[in-house]
Amino acid sequence: KGAAAMSESKWAVAQKNFEKAVEVYPQYAQAWCDLGEALHSQSQSKAAQAAWAKAIEADPKYLKSYLQAARLALQERRTQDALEMTDRALVQKPIEFPGIYFFNAVAHFNLKQMDAAEKSVREAIEHDGTHEIPRAESLLGSVLTVKGDWKGAVEHFNKYLEYEPKAADSAEVKQQIAALERRMAGAH
């Protein structure tokens, strides 16, 4: 019932159903995770974070909980928390969840740890065969810009625009590409 309510964006109804589920079965990680999503959708971030923590405690191998918790931590600018959460998940080689690699890369990038950011974002791209996370290409472009690989940066910014042509930041990315191309032309 909770999943059906979620699919219709009836968050309060979903919340009540998931609360019943975890009351009956406290080790039900998926219900905890979905409860977190229902709470987050109702702007109850602290409660959502607590539900995701319960999901991880109930089943440390249920990776969607880490993904949701890391996303929230990054939204709230708790970069270190996001890094720790994704590091815990990465131990399990979550190839079916490229978003975990992406959020790990974002956290490393925000902490100015470019080698680690590059490694994680490349993993995200490798495991994202359907390009569900086009921002990974943009992030890799940013990492390579910082590392001085302007040609590589341009390549990945262009891939981002190819996968996400109507991106909200497309004008900004095009300006970055133009600036990098001017730098490369000036370097020759």
Order of alpha helices (4+ residues) and beta strands (2+ residues): alpha-alpha-alpha-alpha-alpha-alpha-alpha-alpha-alpha-alpha-alpha
